[in-house]
Amino acid sequence: MAFDNRVYNFAPGPAMLPREVLEEASQDILNWQGLGTGVMEVSHRSKAFMACYQKAIADLTDLMQVPSNYQILLLPGGAMGMNAAIPMNLMGLAKKDPQADFVVTGVWSAKSIKEAGKYGNARLAATSSAQQYTTVPQRNSWQLSADSAYVHICSNETVGGVEFDEPP
């Protein structure tokens, strides 16, 4: 496979992958593990797929040092799906008046607070909108409520390039 004149991608989101990774992936799309079928064509009920799935879970468990009393779920949906799933679950635990605090630092956290408002009181604890989302609000300026189910931050606002230096 020719990789001459590759374009360097510095955009937010997906990034360049090493040539070796792309070459292996391209082979697996055509003929995964010598099965004569592509990885995206293998039945999710097959022994080959189940072995791949179990290895992925084991590798992730090892990499992230997940305790044995936890389970890993691999689910579709991405960040946008989580904007609904998180408040539905965490705000849904509230006996009354479900609420959560949000630190809005850009496009993604703005989407998160809007979606959470469908499930309870999505409180604006801090924002950098006056600075056109070019910074993270100082921690001592956050107005957090003791009654909130959780505090939401977007640690890496990929659209505007705003990132927390460390967890608050």
C-alpha positions as CSV (number, residue, x, y, z in Angstrom):
1,M,0.0,0.0,0.0
2,A,1.4,3.4,-1.0
3,F,1.6,6.1,1.7
4,D,3.5,8.7,-0.3
5,N,2.5,12.3,0.2
6,R,0.5,11.7,3.4
7,V,-1.4,14.7,4.8
8,Y,-0.6,15.6,8.4
9,N,-3.8,16.1,10.4
10,F,-3.6,18.5,13.3
11,A,-7.4,18.9,13.5
12,P,-9.4,18.1,16.6
13,G,-10.9,14.7,16.9
14,P,-9.3,11.8,14.9
15,A,-5.6,12.1,14.4
16,M,-3.0,10.5,12.2
17,L,-2.3,6.9,12.8
18,P,1.1,5.2,12.4
19,R,1.6,3.6,9.0
20,E,1.9,0.1,10.6
21,V,-1.5,0.5,12.2
22,L,-3.1,1.5,9.0
23,E,-1.5,-1.3,7.0
24,E,-2.7,-3.9,9.5
25,A,-6.2,-2.5,9.7
26,S,-6.4,-2.4,5.9
27,Q,-5.4,-6.1,5.7
28,D,-7.9,-7.0,8.5
29,I,-10.7,-5.3,6.6
30,L,-10.1,-7.6,3.6
31,N,-9.1,-10.9,5.4
32,W,-9.2,-10.9,9.2
33,Q,-7.0,-13.5,10.9
34,G,-6.9,-15.5,7.7
35,L,-10.6,-16.3,7.9
36,G,-11.3,-15.2,4.3
37,T,-13.6,-12.5,5.4
38,G,-13.2,-9.0,6.6
39,V,-13.3,-8.0,10.3
40,M,-16.4,-5.9,9.7
41,E,-18.1,-8.9,8.1
42,V,-17.6,-11.4,10.9
43,S,-20.8,-12.4,12.8
44,H,-20.9,-10.9,16.2
45,R,-22.0,-14.4,17.4
46,S,-19.0,-16.2,15.9
47,K,-16.2,-17.8,18.0
48,A,-13.7,-15.5,16.2
49,F,-15.6,-12.3,17.2
50,M,-16.1,-13.5,20.8
51,A,-12.4,-14.2,21.1
52,C,-11.6,-10.7,19.8
53,Y,-14.2,-9.1,22.1
54,Q,-12.8,-11.0,25.2
55,K,-9.3,-10.0,24.3
56,A,-10.4,-6.3,24.0
57,I,-12.0,-6.5,27.4
58,A,-9.0,-8.2,29.0
59,D,-6.6,-5.7,27.4
60,L,-8.7,-2.7,28.5
61,T,-9.0,-4.1,32.0
62,D,-5.3,-4.5,32.2
63,L,-4.5,-1.1,30.7
64,M,-6.9,0.8,32.9
65,Q,-6.3,-1.4,36.0
66,V,-10.1,-2.0,36.3
67,P,-10.9,-3.8,39.6
68,S,-12.4,-7.3,39.4
69,N,-15.7,-6.1,40.9
70,Y,-16.3,-3.8,37.9
71,Q,-17.6,-4.8,34.4
72,I,-16.7,-3.0,31.2
73,L,-19.4,-2.4,28.7
74,L,-18.5,-1.5,25.1
75,L,-21.5,0.6,23.9
76,P,-22.2,2.7,20.8
77,G,-23.2,6.3,21.0
78,G,-20.2,8.5,21.5
79,A,-20.1,11.7,23.4
80,M,-23.5,12.9,22.2
81,G,-25.2,9.8,23.5
82,M,-23.5,10.3,26.9
83,N,-25.0,13.9,27.1
84,A,-28.3,12.2,27.7
85,A,-27.3,9.0,29.4
86,I,-25.3,10.7,32.2
87,P,-28.1,13.0,33.4
88,M,-30.8,10.4,32.9
89,N,-28.9,8.1,35.3
90,L,-27.2,10.4,37.8
91,M,-29.9,13.1,38.0
92,G,-32.5,10.3,37.9
93,L,-31.2,9.1,41.3
94,A,-32.4,12.3,43.0
95,K,-35.4,11.8,45.3
96,K,-36.7,15.3,44.3
97,D,-35.5,18.3,42.3
98,P,-32.7,16.6,40.3
99,Q,-29.9,18.9,39.5
100,A,-26.3,19.0,38.3
101,D,-23.7,21.7,38.0
102,F,-21.9,22.5,34.7
103,V,-18.7,24.3,34.0
104,V,-19.2,25.5,30.4
105,T,-15.9,26.0,28.5
106,G,-16.9,25.5,24.9
107,V,-19.1,23.8,22.3
108,W,-19.2,20.3,23.9
109,S,-20.0,21.4,27.5
110,A,-22.6,23.9,26.1
111,K,-24.3,20.9,24.4
112,S,-24.1,18.9,27.6
113,I,-25.8,21.5,29.7
114,K,-28.5,21.9,27.1
115,E,-29.2,18.2,27.0
116,A,-29.1,17.8,30.7
117,G,-31.8,20.5,31.1
118,K,-34.3,18.0,29.7
119,Y,-33.9,15.8,32.8
120,G,-33.6,18.2,35.6
121,N,-32.1,21.5,36.7
122,A,-28.8,22.0,34.8
123,R,-27.1,24.7,36.8
124,L,-24.4,26.9,35.2
125,A,-21.7,26.8,37.9
126,A,-19.1,28.7,35.7
127,T,-18.5,29.7,32.1
128,S,-15.8,31.2,30.0
129,S,-18.3,32.5,27.4
130,A,-17.3,36.1,28.0
131,Q,-13.8,35.2,26.9
132,Q,-15.2,33.4,23.8
133,Y,-14.4,30.0,25.4
134,T,-10.6,30.6,25.3
135,T,-9.9,29.6,28.9
136,V,-11.1,27.5,31.8
137,P,-12.8,29.6,34.6
138,Q,-10.7,29.8,37.8
139,R,-11.7,27.1,40.2
140,N,-12.5,29.6,43.0
141,S,-15.1,31.2,40.8
142,W,-17.2,28.1,40.4
143,Q,-20.6,28.3,42.1
144,L,-21.3,24.7,43.0
145,S,-24.4,23.4,44.8
146,A,-24.1,20.8,47.6
147,D,-27.4,19.4,46.3
148,S,-26.2,18.6,42.8
149,A,-26.0,15.0,41.7
150,Y,-22.7,15.7,39.9
151,V,-20.4,18.4,38.4
152,H,-19.9,18.2,34.7
153,I,-16.7,19.4,33.0
154,C,-15.5,18.8,29.5
155,S,-11.8,18.2,30.1
156,N,-10.9,18.7,26.4
157,E,-13.0,21.0,24.3
158,T,-11.6,19.9,20.9
159,V,-13.5,22.5,18.8
160,G,-11.9,25.5,20.5
161,G,-8.8,23.8,21.9
162,V,-9.6,24.5,25.6
163,E,-8.3,21.9,28.0
164,F,-8.1,21.5,31.7
165,D,-4.4,21.3,32.8
166,E,-5.4,18.8,35.5
167,P,-8.6,17.4,37.0
168,P,-10.2,20.0,39.3
